[in-house]
Amino acid sequence: MLLGVNVPNFGPGTDPAMLRSWAQTIEGMGFGLLMVSDHVAVTPDVAEQYPAPFYEPFTTLSYLAGVTSRVQLGTTVLIVPYRHPLLIARMAANLNQLSGGRLVLGVGVGWARQEFEALGVPFERRGRLTDEHLQAVRAAWDDEYDYRSGPLPIWVGGNSDAALRRAVRLGDAWHPLRFTLPWLDEALERLEAIAGEEGKPVPPLAPRICLRLTGTPVTGADRKAGEGTIDQVMDDLEHLRRLGARTVLLDPFNGDPDETLHPEHAWQALATVAANVRTDTK
């Protein structure tokens, strides 16, 4: 099972040097995937959670491709309605080529109503637009051989039933975000049922979980996967492996933008996970 890291490409501590440090630290620890998020207009609803500066994902990943050599690169998630589908197809294909086939395109419908308004995109149509754009992206890749080199997977993000159906119809994997394990167990049953209705195979599981290490166990029904002691986190990863997860993305950002000023805390948590993973595989 491949482990990756969601890197904050926003906030007061983020600049090119910090992004480079994140990328090289993650690659040096042995993680196999680095992903960043997407916002275009930092409207008040976005800034409340993810304040400026916010580095655009394709641009950022192009930069990070040049300062790394092995780690895969991706978006978690690209807000599909924000860009023309042919622009998405071209930028993703070119980045995949320039990085040596390292790109994973994680996609989603978006949530920030003010950002949609700023971009002139109808918020109420975001689901339908996402489906139409993804179909157009795939058609562009199929029609023009120079759009891509090697397989470029699309992970469909989101936890709603609409997202599950989109993953079955249009995705190469389902990419649920920050959840409890009981919820995931139930959601996978729904995913299997939807795949049966659509007459399609169940897409692979490629989840993003939080990473918040604590000194004492976290209990309660609302404990998210990735929260708690290192033993709890390792048990969560094993649970996901048994469910068939091929890749798990760890998200060490816990909601305070000032965390971006002190990445060493996140790096320590990631190093603890990496060390325990190596111990388990010996």
Backbone bond lengths (Angstrom), bond angles and torsions (degrees), N, CA, C in turn:
res aa  C-N    CA-C-N  psi(-1)  N-CA   C-N-CA  omega(-1)  CA-C   N-CA-C  phi
1 M - - - 1.454 - - 1.524 109.88 -
2 L 1.322 116.51 124.90 1.461 121.76 -178.70 1.526 109.84 -80.62
3 L 1.332 117.23 135.12 1.457 122.10 175.59 1.519 109.65 -107.79
4 G 1.332 115.88 136.51 1.450 121.69 177.39 1.509 111.08 -128.97
5 V 1.331 115.35 179.07 1.465 121.94 -175.99 1.522 109.29 -135.95
6 N 1.325 115.81 133.84 1.463 122.15 171.91 1.530 107.78 -87.34
7 V 1.319 116.89 114.03 1.460 122.92 -176.51 1.524 110.11 -94.83
8 P 1.344 119.30 130.52 1.468 120.30 177.38 1.532 110.97 -69.07
9 N 1.330 116.18 117.79 1.468 121.40 176.72 1.526 110.10 -106.41
10 F 1.336 114.72 38.39 1.461 122.52 -176.79 1.520 108.32 -154.04
11 G 1.322 115.45 170.10 1.457 120.20 171.45 1.514 114.36 97.38
12 P 1.321 116.76 167.11 1.472 121.69 -171.06 1.516 114.34 -64.43
13 G 1.332 118.43 -24.77 1.448 119.47 -178.60 1.515 114.60 -92.33
14 T 1.315 116.30 1.55 1.460 119.88 -173.05 1.524 111.13 -94.80
15 D 1.331 115.09 125.88 1.467 122.49 173.57 1.522 106.18 -151.24
16 P 1.332 118.75 176.48 1.467 119.32 -177.22 1.525 113.84 -56.33
17 A 1.330 117.42 -41.37 1.461 119.63 -179.62 1.526 111.51 -64.32
18 M 1.342 116.73 -39.43 1.458 119.86 179.54 1.526 111.15 -68.41
19 L 1.327 116.78 -40.55 1.462 119.92 177.39 1.531 110.59 -61.70
20 R 1.318 116.81 -41.65 1.460 120.46 177.64 1.530 110.31 -62.55
21 S 1.328 116.61 -42.90 1.467 119.82 178.76 1.522 111.49 -62.21
22 W 1.318 116.59 -42.45 1.460 120.25 176.76 1.527 110.18 -57.67
23 A 1.326 116.13 -50.92 1.458 120.25 -174.95 1.521 111.50 -62.08
24 Q 1.316 116.78 -46.06 1.457 119.72 -177.30 1.520 112.07 -71.90
25 T 1.330 117.12 -31.93 1.463 120.48 175.89 1.520 110.37 -65.76
26 I 1.328 116.54 -46.03 1.466 120.75 -179.28 1.519 110.90 -63.05
27 E 1.324 116.07 -45.97 1.454 119.32 179.62 1.527 110.17 -63.45
28 G 1.330 117.17 -39.88 1.457 120.47 179.54 1.513 113.24 -65.17
29 M 1.333 117.54 -30.85 1.461 120.95 178.23 1.525 112.39 -75.71
30 G 1.323 117.06 -13.67 1.451 120.21 178.69 1.505 115.39 99.49
31 F 1.340 117.86 5.86 1.457 119.15 175.96 1.528 109.63 -69.07
32 G 1.332 115.65 148.31 1.448 119.53 -172.32 1.501 116.49 -99.93
33 L 1.337 117.98 -4.86 1.464 120.63 -174.49 1.515 109.47 -149.08
34 L 1.316 116.45 138.13 1.464 124.44 175.57 1.523 107.31 -125.07
35 M 1.333 117.42 127.39 1.456 120.55 -179.56 1.525 110.46 -130.10
36 V 1.339 116.02 151.78 1.460 122.07 178.30 1.530 109.15 -131.15
37 S 1.325 114.86 165.06 1.456 121.56 -175.31 1.525 111.43 -96.65
38 D 1.340 115.59 -179.86 1.460 120.62 -173.51 1.519 111.39 -136.75
39 H 1.329 115.58 124.03 1.461 123.65 161.54 1.513 106.76 -147.73
40 V 1.319 115.56 147.49 1.461 121.31 -177.49 1.519 110.79 -107.36
41 A 1.315 116.78 -50.12 1.460 122.37 178.07 1.530 108.08 -110.15
42 V 1.323 116.98 119.04 1.465 120.03 -178.19 1.530 108.07 -84.44
43 T 1.326 114.45 74.91 1.457 122.29 177.86 1.537 109.35 -74.39
44 P 1.333 118.17 167.59 1.465 118.75 -175.96 1.523 114.57 -54.81
45 D 1.337 117.98 -36.94 1.461 118.64 -179.82 1.529 111.61 -68.06
46 V 1.328 117.21 -32.57 1.466 120.81 175.17 1.528 110.26 -73.43
47 A 1.336 116.65 -48.33 1.466 121.82 -174.79 1.522 112.64 -60.73
48 E 1.341 117.29 -26.80 1.459 120.72 179.49 1.533 110.99 -60.83
49 Q 1.322 116.79 -32.93 1.456 121.09 -179.23 1.529 112.75 -107.53
50 Y 1.320 116.18 -35.69 1.466 121.22 -173.63 1.525 109.36 -133.19
51 P 1.323 117.58 79.42 1.465 120.50 -173.42 1.520 113.27 -71.95
52 A 1.330 114.19 160.17 1.461 121.13 176.68 1.533 109.98 -63.09
53 P 1.332 116.40 156.22 1.467 126.23 -1.41 1.529 111.44 -74.20
54 F 1.331 116.15 144.87 1.459 121.05 176.03 1.522 107.42 -120.25
55 Y 1.324 116.16 114.63 1.458 121.64 -175.16 1.531 110.07 -86.02
56 E 1.329 115.55 124.67 1.471 122.02 -177.92 1.528 109.35 -59.47
57 P 1.348 118.26 136.24 1.468 119.75 -168.00 1.522 115.40 -66.79
58 F 1.334 119.03 -43.69 1.463 118.78 -178.84 1.530 110.77 -63.25
59 T 1.334 115.97 -43.05 1.461 120.14 178.11 1.523 111.09 -62.27
60 T 1.324 115.65 -45.56 1.461 120.95 -178.68 1.519 111.71 -62.92
61 L 1.331 116.18 -45.58 1.460 119.26 -178.58 1.523 111.82 -67.93
62 S 1.328 117.21 -31.19 1.465 119.37 175.21 1.524 110.09 -63.01
63 Y 1.331 116.06 -42.88 1.464 120.86 177.45 1.531 110.69 -63.17
64 L 1.330 116.54 -45.61 1.453 119.97 -177.06 1.523 112.08 -70.39
65 A 1.323 116.79 -26.79 1.470 119.04 175.26 1.517 110.84 -61.51
66 G 1.338 116.08 -32.19 1.455 120.25 -178.43 1.513 114.77 -78.84
67 V 1.336 117.24 -15.34 1.473 119.58 -179.12 1.529 111.60 -111.23
68 T 1.340 116.59 8.15 1.457 122.48 175.09 1.522 107.98 -130.89
69 S 1.330 115.70 169.38 1.462 118.47 -179.54 1.514 113.69 -133.31
70 R 1.328 117.09 -22.16 1.458 119.55 -171.94 1.520 113.76 -120.15
71 V 1.321 117.48 -40.97 1.453 121.16 -171.15 1.524 110.96 -64.52
72 Q 1.339 116.31 137.79 1.457 120.94 174.04 1.530 108.90 -70.45
73 L 1.328 115.96 158.73 1.461 122.70 -175.01 1.527 109.12 -128.51
74 G 1.333 116.75 144.51 1.455 117.13 -178.53 1.505 114.26 -164.67
75 T 1.332 114.98 176.98 1.461 123.75 -179.46 1.525 109.48 -116.00
76 T 1.331 115.39 133.68 1.451 120.66 179.09 1.536 109.57 -138.79
77 V 1.322 115.82 79.64 1.447 127.48 -0.94 1.526 108.99 -130.74
78 L 1.349 115.79 155.51 1.451 121.53 172.83 1.527 108.52 -71.52
79 I 1.342 116.65 128.02 1.467 120.07 178.19 1.531 107.71 -81.23
80 V 1.309 115.67 103.30 1.459 121.49 -168.24 1.530 113.37 -60.53
81 P 1.343 120.85 -42.74 1.467 118.70 -176.17 1.524 114.90 -67.24
82 Y 1.334 119.05 -10.68 1.461 121.04 -176.16 1.527 112.86 -74.66
83 R 1.327 118.11 -16.97 1.459 120.89 -174.09 1.519 110.06 -131.82
84 H 1.332 116.34 150.25 1.456 120.46 174.27 1.531 108.70 -61.02
85 P 1.333 118.49 138.51 1.472 119.22 -176.22 1.524 114.12 -60.42
86 L 1.339 117.69 -32.13 1.460 118.35 178.52 1.527 111.17 -71.11
87 L 1.335 116.72 -29.83 1.463 119.67 174.26 1.526 110.23 -67.93
88 I 1.332 116.94 -43.45 1.465 120.18 176.40 1.519 110.27 -59.11
89 A 1.332 116.24 -46.46 1.463 120.34 -178.09 1.519 111.10 -60.29
90 R 1.328 116.54 -44.99 1.457 120.31 -177.30 1.528 111.42 -69.68
91 M 1.323 117.27 -47.03 1.461 120.23 -177.51 1.528 110.95 -64.76
92 A 1.326 116.66 -43.70 1.461 119.28 -179.84 1.522 110.96 -64.95
93 A 1.331 116.69 -44.12 1.462 119.83 -179.05 1.523 111.28 -64.45
94 N 1.327 116.49 -43.29 1.464 119.14 179.74 1.517 111.72 -65.77
95 L 1.325 117.58 -41.61 1.459 120.13 178.04 1.525 110.62 -64.31
96 N 1.322 116.28 -38.32 1.459 119.27 176.79 1.526 110.90 -61.70
97 Q 1.323 116.50 -42.48 1.461 120.42 178.66 1.528 111.46 -66.27
98 L 1.324 116.41 -46.78 1.462 120.85 -176.15 1.533 112.55 -66.29
99 S 1.322 116.33 -27.01 1.467 120.25 -178.95 1.519 112.63 -93.26
100 G 1.313 117.04 2.70 1.463 119.43 -178.79 1.510 113.24 77.77
101 G 1.341 116.80 34.62 1.459 120.88 176.54 1.511 114.17 77.14
102 R 1.327 117.35 33.48 1.474 120.68 -173.86 1.526 114.03 -102.54
103 L 1.329 119.35 4.68 1.462 120.18 -170.95 1.524 112.77 -89.77
104 V 1.340 115.47 138.61 1.460 124.45 168.32 1.521 106.61 -119.09
105 L 1.327 117.23 124.47 1.460 121.41 -177.29 1.522 109.74 -98.88
106 G 1.329 115.59 95.75 1.453 120.43 172.41 1.515 109.80 -85.58
107 V 1.340 117.34 135.14 1.460 121.10 -172.38 1.526 110.93 -132.02
108 G 1.339 115.13 157.26 1.451 121.25 177.24 1.511 110.87 -157.82
109 V 1.335 115.90 176.08 1.466 120.98 -175.09 1.524 112.72 -92.65
110 G 1.336 118.73 -21.28 1.459 121.30 -178.75 1.516 112.92 91.69
111 W 1.334 114.15 165.11 1.467 119.88 -175.00 1.535 113.57 -142.12
112 A 1.331 118.99 -16.47 1.468 122.16 -170.17 1.526 110.11 -87.21
113 R 1.328 116.45 98.44 1.465 121.44 -174.59 1.534 112.00 -58.81
114 Q 1.332 117.93 -41.98 1.467 120.16 -179.15 1.527 111.28 -64.99
115 E 1.317 117.25 -35.14 1.462 120.42 177.82 1.519 110.83 -66.56
116 F 1.325 116.85 -41.66 1.462 119.86 175.32 1.523 110.52 -58.47
117 E 1.336 116.39 -43.84 1.465 119.98 179.98 1.527 110.88 -62.87
118 A 1.333 116.83 -41.89 1.473 120.56 -179.85 1.520 111.52 -62.26
119 L 1.333 116.45 -32.62 1.459 121.24 -178.30 1.518 112.96 -90.58
120 G 1.333 117.04 -2.83 1.459 120.54 179.70 1.514 113.76 71.19
121 V 1.341 116.88 28.49 1.460 122.15 -179.35 1.528 108.05 -109.66
122 P 1.339 118.86 128.03 1.475 120.21 -177.60 1.524 111.99 -66.58
123 F 1.315 115.89 117.12 1.464 122.03 -177.55 1.529 111.35 -59.83
124 E 1.330 116.89 -39.98 1.461 121.07 -175.44 1.519 112.32 -68.22
125 R 1.331 117.80 -18.48 1.469 121.13 -178.16 1.526 112.82 -103.52
126 R 1.329 116.62 12.34 1.460 118.84 -171.59 1.528 112.73 -63.06
127 G 1.331 117.62 -35.35 1.461 119.24 178.94 1.516 111.92 -66.55
128 R 1.318 116.68 -47.90 1.460 120.31 179.66 1.521 111.08 -64.65
129 L 1.346 116.41 -40.59 1.456 119.35 178.15 1.530 111.30 -62.31
130 T 1.307 116.84 -39.62 1.460 120.08 178.21 1.523 111.06 -60.07
131 D 1.321 116.83 -46.52 1.461 120.04 179.29 1.526 110.96 -61.59
132 E 1.342 116.44 -45.87 1.466 119.92 -178.68 1.531 110.81 -63.76
133 H 1.333 116.41 -41.63 1.463 119.95 -178.68 1.531 111.17 -66.28
134 L 1.325 116.98 -41.86 1.461 119.18 -179.84 1.527 111.15 -64.15
135 Q 1.314 116.74 -38.80 1.460 119.58 175.86 1.523 110.63 -62.47
136 A 1.326 116.17 -40.38 1.465 120.02 179.62 1.528 111.46 -68.41
137 V 1.323 117.43 -38.16 1.464 120.62 177.50 1.524 110.23 -61.01
138 R 1.313 116.56 -48.34 1.469 119.94 -179.87 1.527 110.89 -63.08
139 A 1.338 117.00 -39.17 1.455 119.87 178.74 1.522 111.00 -63.75
140 A 1.333 116.92 -39.36 1.467 120.56 178.83 1.525 110.32 -63.83
141 W 1.318 117.19 -43.37 1.470 120.25 178.53 1.524 110.92 -62.88
142 D 1.333 116.57 -37.26 1.465 119.82 -178.95 1.529 111.97 -72.22
143 D 1.344 116.38 -33.59 1.461 120.43 -173.17 1.520 113.16 -82.69
144 E 1.328 117.80 -29.79 1.462 120.34 -174.94 1.526 109.34 -122.88
145 Y 1.348 114.56 111.39 1.452 119.74 -173.40 1.524 112.65 -60.05
146 D 1.335 118.25 -27.48 1.457 119.30 -174.36 1.523 112.71 -85.21
147 Y 1.326 117.87 5.22 1.457 119.90 178.32 1.526 112.29 -71.93
148 R 1.294 117.93 -22.12 1.466 117.72 -172.00 1.517 110.59 -152.07
149 S 1.298 115.15 158.59 1.463 120.70 171.90 1.515 107.15 -131.34
150 G 1.298 116.45 113.84 1.448 120.11 -177.27 1.518 111.73 79.04
151 P 1.322 118.14 172.52 1.462 121.20 -177.85 1.523 112.12 -68.54
152 L 1.316 115.67 135.93 1.464 122.01 177.95 1.525 107.70 -121.30
153 P 1.325 117.74 98.85 1.468 120.06 -173.95 1.525 112.67 -74.32
154 I 1.323 114.72 145.93 1.460 122.85 173.56 1.520 108.30 -110.62
155 W 1.350 115.34 118.68 1.455 120.99 174.23 1.522 107.93 -100.27
156 V 1.315 116.64 125.09 1.452 120.89 -179.82 1.523 109.22 -93.66
157 G 1.337 115.75 116.01 1.452 121.50 -178.52 1.520 111.88 -88.68
158 G 1.326 114.93 163.02 1.455 120.65 176.19 1.514 111.85 121.99
159 N 1.326 115.46 152.27 1.458 121.73 -175.35 1.522 113.74 -112.12
160 S 1.328 117.99 -0.51 1.460 121.02 -179.05 1.523 110.78 -83.18
161 D 1.337 115.96 165.13 1.456 119.45 175.95 1.522 111.14 -63.33
162 A 1.337 117.22 -31.95 1.470 119.92 176.23 1.523 110.57 -63.50
163 A 1.325 116.84 -39.12 1.460 120.26 177.71 1.526 111.34 -66.58
164 L 1.321 116.86 -39.09 1.461 120.32 177.29 1.527 110.66 -61.15
165 R 1.330 116.33 -44.26 1.469 119.91 179.81 1.524 110.40 -65.99
166 R 1.340 117.21 -38.03 1.470 121.07 177.61 1.532 110.16 -63.71
167 A 1.328 116.85 -40.22 1.459 120.29 178.63 1.525 111.20 -62.71
168 V 1.326 116.77 -40.21 1.464 120.80 178.99 1.520 110.68 -66.58
169 R 1.326 116.34 -44.39 1.464 120.29 -174.19 1.526 113.24 -77.36
170 L 1.341 116.81 -38.08 1.462 119.55 -166.13 1.520 114.64 -127.46
171 G 1.318 118.47 -4.04 1.454 120.15 -172.90 1.515 114.29 -108.15
172 D 1.317 114.24 164.31 1.459 122.17 172.04 1.524 111.10 -100.55
173 A 1.324 117.04 -9.17 1.460 122.54 175.42 1.522 107.81 -163.82
174 W 1.341 114.65 157.20 1.465 120.45 173.17 1.520 107.66 -100.56
175 H 1.348 115.37 132.44 1.465 122.72 -172.08 1.526 109.70 -121.09
176 P 1.346 118.81 73.43 1.470 120.39 177.88 1.517 110.82 -70.26
177 L 1.348 115.27 153.19 1.459 121.06 -170.73 1.522 110.83 -121.86
178 R 1.337 117.39 121.96 1.473 124.11 170.68 1.536 111.44 47.30
179 F 1.301 117.53 101.68 1.461 122.86 -171.34 1.522 109.18 -152.65
180 T 1.325 115.58 168.32 1.454 120.58 168.76 1.526 108.09 -90.47
181 L 1.307 116.42 153.63 1.468 119.23 -179.23 1.529 112.47 -66.80
182 P 1.337 120.63 -38.69 1.468 118.31 175.25 1.528 112.27 -59.24
183 W 1.342 116.94 -39.43 1.461 119.13 176.87 1.522 110.31 -61.61
184 L 1.322 117.51 -43.14 1.461 120.35 -178.55 1.523 111.14 -63.82
185 D 1.323 117.19 -41.88 1.462 119.78 179.11 1.523 110.58 -56.73
186 E 1.334 116.20 -43.54 1.468 119.83 179.19 1.528 111.00 -69.43
187 A 1.338 117.04 -40.48 1.460 120.74 -178.31 1.524 111.32 -63.76
188 L 1.317 117.55 -35.20 1.461 120.01 178.54 1.525 111.33 -66.40
189 E 1.322 117.04 -31.38 1.469 119.73 174.02 1.527 110.07 -65.69
190 R 1.334 116.40 -41.66 1.471 119.64 177.10 1.525 110.68 -65.18
191 L 1.336 116.79 -39.73 1.459 120.37 179.05 1.528 110.68 -60.56
192 E 1.316 116.33 -42.81 1.467 120.32 179.17 1.524 110.59 -64.09
193 A 1.346 116.58 -40.26 1.459 119.99 179.34 1.530 111.30 -65.68
194 I 1.324 116.70 -41.37 1.466 120.49 179.19 1.524 110.13 -65.23
195 A 1.322 117.21 -41.06 1.467 119.90 177.80 1.523 110.52 -60.48
196 G 1.330 116.56 -39.15 1.459 120.00 177.36 1.521 111.57 -63.70
197 E 1.338 116.57 -42.39 1.464 120.37 178.12 1.516 111.72 -62.01
198 E 1.313 116.33 -37.88 1.466 121.72 -177.36 1.527 112.73 -83.93
199 G 1.318 116.91 -10.27 1.450 119.96 -177.09 1.510 113.22 67.17
200 K 1.330 116.01 34.35 1.462 121.74 -177.68 1.527 109.59 -127.60
201 P 1.337 117.20 159.33 1.471 119.35 177.11 1.522 111.63 -68.59
202 V 1.312 115.56 155.27 1.465 120.44 175.76 1.526 108.40 -71.29
203 P 1.337 118.55 125.34 1.469 119.03 -179.37 1.522 111.01 -69.50
204 P 1.331 116.86 150.46 1.466 120.01 177.52 1.525 111.78 -60.64
205 L 1.315 115.64 156.97 1.460 123.03 179.39 1.522 109.40 -94.49
206 A 1.341 116.18 127.80 1.469 121.88 177.56 1.523 107.84 -139.16
207 P 1.331 118.33 76.13 1.462 121.50 -170.91 1.523 114.27 -81.84
208 R 1.340 114.42 159.54 1.465 121.99 168.22 1.522 107.89 -112.62
209 I 1.322 116.17 122.36 1.458 120.58 179.82 1.523 109.08 -118.81
210 C 1.328 115.70 158.66 1.456 119.20 176.73 1.528 109.24 -74.76
211 L 1.310 115.90 164.07 1.464 121.85 171.72 1.521 107.31 -132.58
212 R 1.329 115.33 104.49 1.469 121.05 178.08 1.517 107.39 -137.45
213 L 1.321 116.06 98.22 1.454 120.86 -178.12 1.520 111.22 -81.93
214 T 1.318 116.37 137.47 1.458 122.62 179.39 1.526 109.48 -127.42
215 G 1.333 115.37 160.23 1.456 119.98 179.71 1.511 113.07 -78.96
216 T 1.320 116.77 -24.92 1.460 121.33 179.25 1.524 108.78 -124.25
217 P 1.329 118.38 155.34 1.459 120.72 -177.04 1.524 112.62 -60.37
218 V 1.324 115.01 143.76 1.463 122.18 173.28 1.518 107.57 -95.62
219 T 1.314 116.63 127.44 1.455 121.06 -178.49 1.518 109.66 -120.46
220 G 1.312 115.37 170.37 1.454 120.49 178.72 1.516 111.29 110.15
221 A 1.318 114.97 154.58 1.464 121.23 -175.31 1.519 113.00 -67.85
222 D 1.341 116.29 -20.12 1.465 118.83 -176.80 1.533 112.56 -93.49
223 R 1.336 117.61 7.99 1.469 119.43 177.82 1.527 110.03 -65.47
224 K 1.327 115.50 123.47 1.453 120.03 179.65 1.526 110.52 -83.63
225 A 1.285 115.88 152.00 1.460 120.87 173.90 1.522 108.91 -57.30
226 G 1.324 116.03 131.74 1.461 120.68 -179.08 1.507 114.04 96.62
227 E 1.314 118.55 -3.02 1.467 122.33 177.30 1.523 109.60 -102.06
228 G 1.343 116.66 135.81 1.449 120.25 174.36 1.516 112.23 126.08
229 T 1.304 115.38 -159.82 1.457 121.08 -179.94 1.528 109.85 -70.56
230 I 1.331 115.63 166.60 1.454 118.69 178.87 1.525 110.35 -61.76
231 D 1.332 117.44 -33.37 1.470 119.31 177.49 1.525 110.96 -65.07
232 Q 1.336 116.88 -40.44 1.458 119.55 177.13 1.530 111.27 -63.92
233 V 1.315 116.26 -42.71 1.462 119.83 -179.90 1.530 110.49 -63.44
234 M 1.324 117.30 -42.96 1.456 120.00 178.93 1.526 111.06 -64.96
235 D 1.325 116.96 -37.03 1.472 120.14 175.15 1.530 110.51 -63.99
236 D 1.328 116.70 -39.56 1.464 120.03 178.00 1.529 110.82 -62.38
237 L 1.322 116.32 -43.62 1.464 119.87 179.01 1.524 111.05 -63.19
238 E 1.317 117.18 -38.95 1.459 120.16 177.03 1.525 111.00 -65.83
239 H 1.323 116.61 -39.29 1.466 120.93 176.73 1.527 109.84 -59.93
240 L 1.326 116.73 -45.25 1.461 120.53 179.53 1.529 110.95 -65.35
241 R 1.320 116.97 -37.51 1.470 119.67 177.74 1.520 110.54 -62.66
242 R 1.329 116.61 -41.82 1.467 119.99 179.86 1.527 110.98 -66.43
243 L 1.326 116.98 -28.99 1.463 120.25 177.22 1.527 112.23 -76.80
244 G 1.317 116.76 -5.84 1.459 119.78 177.06 1.508 115.29 101.39
245 A 1.331 117.95 9.65 1.467 119.92 179.89 1.523 109.93 -63.80
246 R 1.330 116.09 126.39 1.459 121.13 177.66 1.528 111.23 -89.12
247 T 1.321 115.56 -29.12 1.459 122.15 179.12 1.515 108.40 -139.22
248 V 1.323 117.86 140.70 1.465 122.89 173.09 1.518 107.34 -128.10
249 L 1.332 115.49 128.26 1.461 121.99 178.67 1.519 108.99 -99.77
250 L 1.320 116.59 125.33 1.458 122.29 177.98 1.525 109.42 -93.34
251 D 1.325 116.74 131.93 1.463 121.95 -178.79 1.524 108.69 -116.72
252 P 1.343 118.10 99.94 1.465 120.38 -176.52 1.525 114.46 -83.06
253 F 1.347 118.65 -0.89 1.460 120.70 179.36 1.523 109.06 -80.57
254 N 1.327 116.13 125.11 1.463 120.47 -173.91 1.529 113.86 -112.69
255 G 1.332 116.89 20.23 1.455 119.07 167.52 1.501 117.41 109.20
256 D 1.325 119.15 -16.11 1.461 121.52 -179.65 1.528 108.87 -99.88
257 P 1.350 118.44 115.12 1.460 119.83 -178.64 1.522 114.22 -55.96
258 D 1.335 117.51 -26.57 1.466 119.29 179.02 1.528 112.61 -66.51
259 E 1.341 116.98 -14.68 1.459 119.70 174.24 1.526 111.09 -58.00
260 T 1.328 116.69 -28.94 1.464 119.68 -177.78 1.527 111.91 -68.39
261 L 1.333 117.15 -15.91 1.464 121.17 176.57 1.522 112.22 -80.16
262 H 1.333 116.37 -16.87 1.472 121.00 -174.53 1.528 109.75 -132.91
263 P 1.317 118.28 66.57 1.469 120.34 -176.38 1.516 113.75 -66.49
264 E 1.334 117.11 -15.48 1.460 118.84 -177.64 1.527 112.09 -61.04
265 H 1.344 117.34 -27.52 1.467 119.70 177.59 1.529 110.17 -66.60
266 A 1.319 116.28 -45.44 1.458 120.17 177.60 1.529 110.46 -65.41
267 W 1.321 116.54 -40.72 1.463 119.77 -179.39 1.529 111.19 -62.35
268 Q 1.323 116.57 -37.06 1.466 119.51 178.79 1.530 110.59 -65.18
269 A 1.324 116.56 -42.84 1.464 119.94 177.66 1.526 110.73 -62.13
270 L 1.323 116.52 -42.57 1.467 120.25 179.52 1.529 110.88 -65.94
271 A 1.331 116.53 -39.67 1.464 119.78 178.16 1.524 111.05 -63.12
272 T 1.337 117.15 -36.40 1.462 120.71 178.26 1.519 110.35 -64.47
273 V 1.329 116.82 -43.46 1.467 119.91 177.45 1.522 110.03 -63.49
274 A 1.338 117.08 -46.52 1.456 120.39 -178.63 1.523 111.62 -59.24
275 A 1.335 116.78 -41.06 1.455 119.97 -179.89 1.511 111.78 -65.76
276 N 1.321 117.20 -39.16 1.455 120.77 179.34 1.522 112.23 -71.55
277 V 1.312 116.77 -33.65 1.463 119.67 175.64 1.521 110.05 -64.55
278 R 1.335 117.25 -44.02 1.466 120.56 178.76 1.528 111.02 -63.35
279 T 1.333 117.00 -38.65 1.458 120.96 179.38 1.526 110.34 -63.81
280 D 1.348 116.31 -41.50 1.462 120.19 -178.37 1.529 112.53 -66.54
281 T 1.317 116.53 -26.80 1.469 119.40 -174.83 1.522 112.20 -93.64
282 K 1.311 118.48 -1.87 1.468 120.62 179.83 1.538 110.73 -75.92
